[in-house]
Amino acid sequence: MLTSLISAGRETTAHLIGSALVLLLHRPRLWDALDDGPDLVGAVVEETLRYDGPVQGVFRRAVFDAQVGGVMIPAGARIFAAFGSAGRDGAAFDDPDEFAPGRQGASRQAGAQFAAIARRARATSSRCSRTIRRQPAGTSGPARTASVASSVACSSSCG
C-alpha cells in the first residue's frame, strides 16, 4: 500500500507539472513573468490545481442509502465522485474558464484529501522554477521547452 501511495503522489505531481507547463507555454507573458517573479510559482500551482488538476474524481462505496439529485444510491453501490469540474464552477469563481494565477480561493475546491499532493507539488514546482530561471538568456520556443521539460521530468521523478 505504501508503494501505491508513493507512486500515486509522484504520478499526480508529474501530471500537475505537465499541465502547468502546457498552460504556461500557451501564455508567454505569464511564462516570462515567472522569470521576473518566482513568488508567482505558488499561485501558478494553486491555479493549475483549480483549472486542470491531476485528479478529476475518486471511486467510493456508498455506506448508506442516499438520494442525490433525485437518484437513489443504495448502500454498497460503487460510485465515482467526479469533482474535477468544481474548479470551473461559475457560482464559486469569477471567469472560471480563465487561467488566472493569484485568484482568491483557487485551492479551496481541492479538498483536504489533496493537501499532500499540493505540498509535494509546491516543493517540486519550486525546484522546477529554479531550473526554468537557469535557462540561458534568449532560449525560447522549442529549445527552451525541451530543456525545461527534461529538467522537470528529472525533478519530478528523482525528487
N, CA, C and O of each residue as an XYZ file, in Angstrom:
636
protein
N       0.830     -1.192      0.000
C       0.000      0.000      0.000
C       0.876      1.257      0.000
O       0.566      2.228     -0.691
N       1.953      1.242      0.763
C       2.846      2.395      0.805
C       3.417      2.680     -0.582
O       3.519      3.837     -0.991
N       3.786      1.633     -1.297
C       4.316      1.802     -2.653
C       3.276      2.460     -3.551
O       3.611      3.325     -4.361
N       2.020      2.055     -3.411
C       0.944      2.658     -4.212
C       0.787      4.124     -3.893
O       0.604      4.938     -4.798
N       0.856      4.482     -2.607
C       0.717      5.883     -2.216
C       1.860      6.736     -2.758
O       1.640      7.844     -3.249
N       3.078      6.212     -2.666
C       4.242      6.953     -3.173
C       4.135      7.116     -4.683
O       4.375      8.197     -5.220
N       3.777      6.045     -5.354
C       3.623      6.096     -6.812
C       2.535      7.080     -7.215
O       2.712      7.853     -8.156
N       1.407      7.056     -6.505
C       0.302      7.966     -6.823
C       0.721      9.417     -6.624
O       0.379     10.281     -7.431
N       1.462      9.687     -5.551
C       1.923     11.050     -5.301
C       2.867     11.535     -6.377
O       2.795     12.686     -6.806
N       3.747     10.662     -6.810
C       4.707     11.030     -7.857
C       3.985     11.265     -9.181
O       4.275     12.223     -9.898
N       3.052     10.387     -9.491
C       2.328     10.497    -10.759
C       1.466     11.767    -10.815
O       1.455     12.474    -11.822
N       0.747     12.044     -9.724
C      -0.106     13.230     -9.729
C       0.736     14.501     -9.791
O       0.354     15.472    -10.445
N       1.883     14.494     -9.111
C       2.764     15.660     -9.169
C       3.293     15.863    -10.586
O       3.330     16.987    -11.087
N       3.699     14.778    -11.225
C       4.192     14.883    -12.605
C       3.094     15.398    -13.537
O       3.362     16.222    -14.412
N       1.866     14.919    -13.356
C       0.756     15.399    -14.192
C       0.457     16.870    -13.928
O       0.166     17.625    -14.856
N       0.530     17.274    -12.668
C       0.295     18.682    -12.335
C       1.352     19.568    -12.994
O       1.022     20.612    -13.558
N       2.612     19.160    -12.927
C       3.685     19.956    -13.538
C       3.512     20.005    -15.051
O       3.708     21.051    -15.669
N       3.148     18.881    -15.641
C       2.910     18.857    -17.086
C       1.782     19.800    -17.487
O       1.902     20.534    -18.467
N       0.690     19.782    -16.733
C      -0.433     20.693    -17.021
C       0.001     22.144    -16.888
O      -0.335     22.982    -17.725
N       0.752     22.436    -15.827
C       1.212     23.812    -15.622
C       2.111     24.261    -16.770
O       1.998     25.391    -17.244
N       3.002     23.379    -17.216
C       3.886     23.738    -18.333
C       3.092     24.035    -19.601
O       3.370     25.015    -20.293
N       2.112     23.197    -19.906
C       1.292     23.435    -21.107
C       0.557     24.762    -20.984
O       0.529     25.548    -21.931
N      -0.040     25.017    -19.817
C      -0.761     26.279    -19.616
C       0.176     27.473    -19.774
O      -0.191     28.476    -20.385
N       1.387     27.367    -19.223
C       2.350     28.468    -19.320
C       2.880     28.656    -20.740
O       3.071     29.787    -21.188
N       3.115     27.560    -21.443
C       3.629     27.674    -22.811
C       2.611     28.334    -23.745
O       2.986     28.933    -24.753
N       1.343     28.223    -23.413
C       0.306     28.894    -24.203
C       0.086     30.335    -23.746
O      -0.725     31.057    -24.326
N       0.800     30.744    -22.722
C       0.686     32.099    -22.185
C       2.084     32.670    -21.985
O       2.561     32.738    -20.852
N       2.753     33.083    -23.064
C       4.156     33.518    -22.976
C       4.396     34.656    -21.986
O       5.441     34.696    -21.337
N       3.454     35.569    -21.865
C       3.654     36.681    -20.911
C       3.723     36.165    -19.480
O       4.530     36.635    -18.679
N       2.875     35.202    -19.169
C       2.891     34.612    -17.826
C       4.177     33.818    -17.619
O       4.772     33.863    -16.542
N       4.606     33.092    -18.652
C       5.867     32.344    -18.594
C       7.013     33.299    -18.273
O       7.833     33.027    -17.396
N       7.061     34.434    -19.002
C       8.122     35.414    -18.772
C       8.025     36.031    -17.385
O       9.046     36.361    -16.781
N       6.798     36.190    -16.872
C       6.614     36.765    -15.545
C       7.236     35.882    -14.464
O       7.650     36.384    -13.420
N       7.305     34.576    -14.704
C       7.954     33.683    -13.739
C       9.437     33.995    -13.599
O      10.009     33.842    -12.520
N      10.062     34.434    -14.696
C      11.470     34.826    -14.629
C      11.656     36.026    -13.712
O      12.627     36.110    -12.959
N      10.698     36.958    -13.792
C      10.803     38.197    -13.019
C      10.314     38.047    -11.584
O      10.770     38.766    -10.695
N       9.395     37.122    -11.352
C       8.817     36.982    -10.021
C       8.598     35.542     -9.623
O       7.506     35.003     -9.808
N       9.640     34.901     -9.071
C       9.495     33.496     -8.699
C       8.414     33.257     -7.646
O       7.972     32.123     -7.461
N       7.987     34.310     -6.961
C       6.915     34.158     -5.985
C       5.583     33.810     -6.667
O       4.632     33.398     -6.002
N       5.520     33.973     -7.970
C       4.320     33.643     -8.743
C       4.138     32.121     -8.883
O       3.043     31.662     -9.207
N       5.192     31.343     -8.643
C       5.135     29.893     -8.820
C       4.025     29.275     -7.972
O       3.254     28.456     -8.473
N       3.933     29.648     -6.716
C       2.894     29.105     -5.842
C       1.502     29.379     -6.369
O       0.630     28.511     -6.316
N       1.288     30.591     -6.880
C      -0.014     30.955     -7.435
C      -0.319     30.147     -8.693
O      -1.468     29.773     -8.929
N       0.712     29.876     -9.505
C       0.525     29.059    -10.712
C       0.139     27.630    -10.315
O      -0.742     27.036    -10.937
N       0.785     27.079     -9.293
C       0.462     25.724     -8.829
C      -0.978     25.675     -8.341
O      -1.733     24.785     -8.732
N      -1.369     26.627     -7.487
C      -2.736     26.642     -6.954
C      -3.767     26.787     -8.066
O      -4.794     26.108     -8.059
N      -3.493     27.668     -9.017
C      -4.448     27.883    -10.106
C      -4.505     26.678    -11.040
O      -5.566     26.362    -11.578
N      -3.366     26.001    -11.238
C      -3.372     24.791    -12.063
C      -4.200     23.703    -11.390
O      -4.935     22.979    -12.062
N      -4.085     23.582    -10.063
C      -4.910     22.616     -9.330
C      -6.401     22.908     -9.542
O      -7.201     21.983     -9.686
N      -6.766     24.177     -9.563
C      -8.163     24.560     -9.775
C      -8.585     24.350    -11.223
O      -9.645     23.785    -11.492
N      -7.762     24.799    -12.139
C      -8.114     24.860    -13.557
C      -8.048     23.495    -14.243
O      -8.926     23.152    -15.035
N      -7.012     22.724    -13.941
C      -6.815     21.432    -14.615
C      -6.041     20.489    -13.692
O      -4.930     20.064    -14.011
N      -6.633     20.173    -12.562
C      -5.973     19.341    -11.562
C      -5.694     17.936    -12.060
O      -6.365     17.450    -12.972
N      -4.705     17.280    -11.464
C      -4.316     15.944    -11.915
C      -5.309     14.846    -11.533
O      -5.301     13.772    -12.135
N      -6.151     15.098    -10.554
C      -7.138     14.108    -10.121
C      -8.524     14.694    -10.386
O      -8.866     15.760     -9.874
N      -9.307     13.994    -11.182
C     -10.625     14.500    -11.568
C     -11.761     13.887    -10.768
O     -12.895     14.357    -10.851
N     -11.479     12.847     -9.993
C     -12.511     12.208     -9.194
C     -11.966     10.973     -8.508
O     -10.821     10.575     -8.725
N     -12.803     10.373     -7.677
C     -12.403      9.164     -6.954
C     -13.574      8.186     -6.898
O     -14.738      8.588     -6.880
N     -13.244      6.907     -6.871
C     -14.263      5.883     -6.668
C     -14.490      5.721     -5.171
O     -13.546      5.744     -4.381
N     -15.743      5.558     -4.795
C     -16.135      5.326     -3.409
C     -17.256      4.308     -3.376
O     -17.865      4.004     -4.402
N     -17.525      3.786     -2.196
C     -18.647      2.876     -1.999
C     -19.608      3.556     -1.021
O     -19.196      4.010      0.047
N     -20.884      3.623     -1.391
C     -21.892      4.244     -0.529
C     -22.047      3.413      0.740
O     -22.205      2.194      0.674
N     -22.002      4.071      1.890
C     -22.117      3.345      3.158
C     -23.559      3.281      3.655
O     -23.870      2.518      4.569
N     -24.435      4.081      3.054
C     -25.856      4.032      3.399
C     -26.671      4.483      2.192
O     -26.141      5.124      1.284
N     -27.947      4.152      2.182
C     -28.831      4.595      1.109
C     -28.883      6.118      1.110
O     -28.966      6.742      2.168
N     -28.834      6.708     -0.070
C     -28.893      8.167     -0.171
C     -29.538      8.550     -1.499
O     -29.453      7.821     -2.487
N     -30.174      9.699     -1.492
C     -30.735     10.233     -2.721
C     -29.945     11.493     -3.077
O     -29.842     12.424     -2.279
N     -29.394     11.501     -4.279
C     -28.585     12.627     -4.745
C     -29.134     13.079     -6.082
O     -29.169     12.304     -7.039
N     -29.555     14.310     -6.152
C     -30.085     14.845     -7.410
C     -31.256     14.055     -7.945
O     -31.421     13.930     -9.158
N     -32.080     13.515     -7.046
C     -33.244     12.753     -7.469
C     -32.949     11.302     -7.827
O     -33.849     10.576     -8.250
N     -31.704     10.873     -7.664
C     -31.317      9.495     -7.978
C     -31.029      8.759     -6.675
O     -30.266      9.241     -5.838
N     -31.637      7.602     -6.509
C     -31.413      6.807     -5.308
C     -30.135      5.991     -5.451
O     -29.963      5.269     -6.433
N     -29.244      6.106     -4.479
C     -27.988      5.350     -4.455
C     -28.069      4.396     -3.266
O     -28.083      4.838     -2.117
N     -28.121      3.100     -3.532
C     -28.241      2.132     -2.435
C     -26.915      1.933     -1.705
O     -25.841      2.089     -2.286
N     -27.006      1.591     -0.437
C     -25.813      1.269      0.343
C     -25.051      0.152     -0.370
O     -25.657     -0.799     -0.865
N     -23.738      0.268     -0.421
C     -22.908     -0.733     -1.074
C     -22.633     -0.456     -2.541
O     -21.767     -1.097     -3.138
N     -23.361      0.496     -3.135
C     -23.146      0.811     -4.552
C     -21.788      1.479     -4.734
O     -21.352      2.271     -3.898
N     -21.140      1.151     -5.819
C     -19.860      1.787     -6.158
C     -20.178      3.035     -6.970
O     -20.918      2.983     -7.953
N     -19.614      4.143     -6.550
C     -19.889      5.422     -7.226
C     -18.568      6.097     -7.592
O     -17.521      5.811     -7.012
N     -18.647      6.992     -8.561
C     -17.492      7.799     -8.935
C     -17.838      9.245     -8.619
O     -18.715      9.836     -9.249
N     -17.148      9.806     -7.645
C     -17.356     11.204     -7.280
C     -16.470     12.051     -8.187
O     -15.260     12.137     -7.979
N     -17.079     12.675     -9.192
C     -16.338     13.494    -10.157
C     -16.349     14.935     -9.671
O     -17.380     15.607     -9.710
N     -15.208     15.396     -9.219
C     -15.126     16.754     -8.687
C     -14.204     17.647     -9.499
O     -13.964     18.793     -9.120
N     -13.687     17.144    -10.603
C     -12.775     17.928    -11.430
C     -13.378     19.215    -11.951
O     -12.668     20.197    -12.170
N     -14.693     19.212    -12.150
C     -15.348     20.408    -12.678
C     -15.622     21.451    -11.601
O     -16.047     22.561    -11.922
N     -15.391     21.123    -10.335
C     -15.677     22.073     -9.253
C     -14.874     23.366     -9.417
O     -15.347     24.442     -9.051
N     -13.676     23.263     -9.960
C     -12.849     24.454    -10.167
C     -13.350     25.347    -11.288
O     -12.870     26.470    -11.445
N     -14.305     24.867    -12.068
C     -14.864     25.663    -13.169
C     -16.290     26.121    -12.846
O     -17.039     26.516    -13.740
N     -16.654     26.066    -11.568
C     -17.995     26.451    -11.120
C     -18.137     27.974    -11.136
O     -17.482     28.686    -10.374
N     -19.005     28.449    -12.018
C     -19.232     29.886    -12.140
C     -19.827     30.519    -10.891
O     -19.697     31.726    -10.689
N     -20.480     29.719    -10.051
C     -21.023     30.247     -8.798
C     -19.917     30.447     -7.762
O     -20.079     31.234     -6.829
N     -18.803     29.747     -7.917
C     -17.705     29.837     -6.956
C     -16.564     30.737     -7.427
O     -15.842     31.309     -6.610
N     -16.403     30.863     -8.754
C     -15.272     31.622     -9.290
C     -15.721     32.571    -10.387
O     -16.511     32.199    -11.254
N     -15.216     33.803    -10.348
C     -15.430     34.731    -11.460
C     -14.594     34.243    -12.636
O     -13.455     33.816    -12.452
N     -15.144     34.302    -13.828
C     -14.437     33.860    -15.048
C     -13.751     32.509    -14.826
O     -12.530     32.414    -14.944
N     -14.525     31.462    -14.507
C     -13.921     30.174    -14.143
C     -13.121     29.505    -15.247
O     -12.279     28.656    -14.958
N     -13.362     29.867    -16.518
C     -12.609     29.251    -17.608
C     -11.346     30.027    -17.957
O     -10.650     29.689    -18.915
N     -11.054     31.053    -17.191
C      -9.847     31.852    -17.378
C      -8.765     31.339    -16.420
O      -9.018     31.174    -15.227
N      -7.566     31.089    -16.944
C      -6.432     30.688    -16.111
C      -5.827     31.961    -15.544
O      -5.223     32.741    -16.280
N      -5.984     32.181    -14.235
C      -5.579     33.439    -13.617
C      -4.858     33.186    -12.291
O      -5.488     33.231    -11.234
N      -3.552     32.922    -12.329
C      -2.805     32.735    -11.082
C      -2.964     33.944    -10.175
O      -2.942     35.086    -10.633
N      -3.122     33.682     -8.898
C      -3.311     34.765     -7.932
C      -4.766     34.975     -7.561
O      -5.070     35.777     -6.678
N      -5.668     34.265     -8.223
C      -7.095     34.411     -7.908
C      -7.331     33.962     -6.466
O      -6.689     33.030     -5.982
N      -8.249     34.629     -5.798
C      -8.581     34.294     -4.418
C      -9.338     32.976     -4.343
O     -10.248     32.733     -5.135
N      -8.966     32.127     -3.395
C      -9.680     30.882     -3.144
C      -9.469     29.799     -4.172
O     -10.271     28.868     -4.244
N      -8.412     29.882     -4.979
C      -8.197     28.899     -6.043
C      -8.059     27.491     -5.500
O      -8.519     26.540     -6.134
N      -7.440     27.337     -4.347
C      -7.173     25.989     -3.852
C      -8.273     25.447     -2.951
O      -8.210     24.283     -2.556
N      -9.269     26.240     -2.616
C     -10.270     25.770     -1.652
C     -11.087     24.604     -2.167
O     -11.570     23.804     -1.366
N     -11.259     24.478     -3.471
C     -12.086     23.404     -4.011
C     -11.392     22.055     -4.003
O     -12.056     21.025     -4.120
N     -10.080     22.035     -3.868
C      -9.357     20.770     -3.980
C      -9.652     19.810     -2.832
O      -9.637     18.594     -3.029
N      -9.919     20.332     -1.645
C     -10.276     19.475     -0.527
C      -9.070     18.956      0.232
O      -7.943     18.965     -0.264
N      -9.333     18.511      1.429
C      -8.269     18.076      2.333
C      -7.513     16.861      1.813
O      -6.325     16.705      2.095
N      -8.195     15.989      1.050
C      -7.535     14.767      0.588
C      -6.391     15.063     -0.376
O      -5.569     14.182     -0.631
N      -6.314     16.260     -0.911
C      -5.252     16.592     -1.855
C      -4.184     17.493     -1.249
O      -3.318     18.001     -1.961
N      -4.243     17.691      0.062
C      -3.255     18.547      0.709
C      -1.840     18.006      0.516
O      -0.914     18.774      0.254
N      -1.668     16.694      0.643
C      -0.332     16.103      0.478
C       0.162     16.265     -0.952
O       1.335     16.566     -1.174
N      -0.726     16.067     -1.926
C      -0.358     16.256     -3.331
C       0.084     17.697     -3.556
O       1.106     17.952     -4.192
N      -0.694     18.632     -3.030
C      -0.380     20.048     -3.228
C       0.953     20.409     -2.573
O       1.739     21.163     -3.146
N       1.218     19.868     -1.360
C       2.505     20.167     -0.699
C       3.676     19.673     -1.533
O       4.655     20.393     -1.727
N       3.575     18.444     -2.025
C       4.672     17.902     -2.852
C       4.805     18.700     -4.145
O       5.915     18.996     -4.589
N       3.676     19.044     -4.743
C       3.709     19.806     -5.991
C       4.350     21.171     -5.783
O       5.116     21.636     -6.627
N       4.035     21.818     -4.650
C       4.645     23.121     -4.368
C       6.151     22.986     -4.241
O       6.898     23.794     -4.794
N       6.604     21.970     -3.515
C       8.047     21.776     -3.331
C       8.730     21.476     -4.660
O       9.777     22.043     -4.971
N       8.128     20.577     -5.444
C       8.711     20.220     -6.737
C       8.676     21.403     -7.686
O       9.632     21.635     -8.426
N       7.575     22.157     -7.670
C       7.477     23.299     -8.579
C       8.493     24.371     -8.237
O       8.953     25.099     -9.117
N       8.843     24.471     -6.969
C       9.875     25.425     -6.579
C      11.208     25.043     -7.213
O      11.928     25.902     -7.719
N      11.539     23.733     -7.183
C      12.776     23.273     -7.851
C      12.689     23.512     -9.353
O      13.668     23.921     -9.976
N      11.516     23.257     -9.935
C      11.335     23.459    -11.380
C      11.502     24.929    -11.736
O      12.102     25.268    -12.756
N      10.968     25.793    -10.891
C      11.079     27.231    -11.150
C      12.542     27.660    -11.191
O      12.945     28.442    -12.051
N      13.331     27.141    -10.254
C      14.768     27.468    -10.275
C      15.413     26.969    -11.550
O      16.272     27.647    -12.114
N      15.011     25.787    -12.017
C      15.543     25.221    -13.263
C      15.176     26.106    -14.440
O      16.018     26.387    -15.293
N      13.928     26.546    -14.495
C      13.466     27.409    -15.587
C      14.265     28.701    -15.614
O      14.677     29.158    -16.680
N      14.485     29.293    -14.438
C      15.199     30.567    -14.392
C      16.670     30.416    -14.760
O      17.319     31.406    -15.099
N      17.222     29.179    -14.701
C      18.629     28.959    -15.073
C      18.817     28.781    -16.573
O      19.953     28.696    -17.039
N      17.737     28.724    -17.336
C      17.882     28.532    -18.777
C      18.618     29.735    -19.365
O      18.410     30.862    -18.914
N      19.469     29.516    -20.357
C      20.242     30.618    -20.937
C      19.339     31.721    -21.472
O      18.268     31.463    -22.021
N      19.797     32.954    -21.297
C      19.051     34.096    -21.819
C      18.865     33.933    -23.318
O      19.781     33.504    -24.020
N      17.715     34.266    -23.793
C      17.438     34.169    -25.219
C      16.951     32.800    -25.652
O      16.540     32.623    -26.799
N      16.993     31.818    -24.742
C      16.477     30.494    -25.078
C      14.966     30.579    -25.070
O      14.369     30.934    -24.054
N      14.346     30.260    -26.179
C      12.892     30.340    -26.237
C      12.369     29.265    -27.167
O      13.133     28.507    -27.764
N      11.075     29.216    -27.275
C      10.423     28.286    -28.189
C      10.748     26.842    -27.879
O      10.887     26.476    -26.712
N      10.874     26.006    -28.915
C      11.079     24.571    -28.711
C      12.338     24.233    -27.917
O      12.343     23.269    -27.151
N      13.405     25.014    -28.090
C      14.641     24.714    -27.365
C      14.439     24.863    -25.864
O      14.865     24.008    -25.087
N      13.790     25.947    -25.458
C      13.535     26.161    -24.032
C      12.543     25.125    -23.523
O      12.715     24.584    -22.430
N      11.526     24.851    -24.293
C      10.522     23.876    -23.882
C      11.157     22.520    -23.644
O      10.883     21.883    -22.627
N      12.003     22.063    -24.563
C      12.654     20.761    -24.426
C      13.581     20.745    -23.212
O      13.621     19.766    -22.467
N      14.318     21.824    -23.020
C      15.240     21.898    -21.898
C      14.498     21.872    -20.572
O      14.877     21.138    -19.660
N      13.442     22.671    -20.462
C      12.659     22.728    -19.235
C      11.952     21.401    -18.998
O      11.948     20.896    -17.876
N      11.357     20.833    -20.033
C      10.620     19.572    -19.885
C      11.543     18.462    -19.380
O      11.150     17.681    -18.513
N      12.759     18.383    -19.911
C      13.658     17.320    -19.449
C      14.090     17.576    -18.001
O      14.231     16.629    -17.227
N      14.300     18.831    -17.627
C      14.656     19.151    -16.246
C      13.515     18.836    -15.305
O      13.734     18.308    -14.215
N      12.284     19.159    -15.718
C      11.114     18.902    -14.892
C      10.898     17.411    -14.725
O      10.580     16.947    -13.630
N      11.068     16.661    -15.796
C      10.873     15.213    -15.731
C      11.856     14.615    -14.721
O      11.481     13.759    -13.919
N      13.096     15.059    -14.761
C      14.076     14.557    -13.810
C      13.716     14.984    -12.393
O      13.790     14.188    -11.457
N      13.330     16.232    -12.245
C      12.997     16.744    -10.911
C      11.823     16.004    -10.305
O      11.850     15.671     -9.120
N      10.781     15.738    -11.101
C       9.603     15.079    -10.543
C       9.829     13.599    -10.334
O       9.220     13.012     -9.440
N      10.679     12.978    -11.122
C      10.888     11.542    -10.937
C      12.002     11.264     -9.943
O      12.042     10.190     -9.341
N      12.901     12.213     -9.765
C      14.020     11.996     -8.836
C      13.786     12.707     -7.508
O      14.461     12.431     -6.517
N      12.808     13.636     -7.500
C      12.607     14.475     -6.319
C      11.841     13.804     -5.283
O      11.590     14.384     -4.227
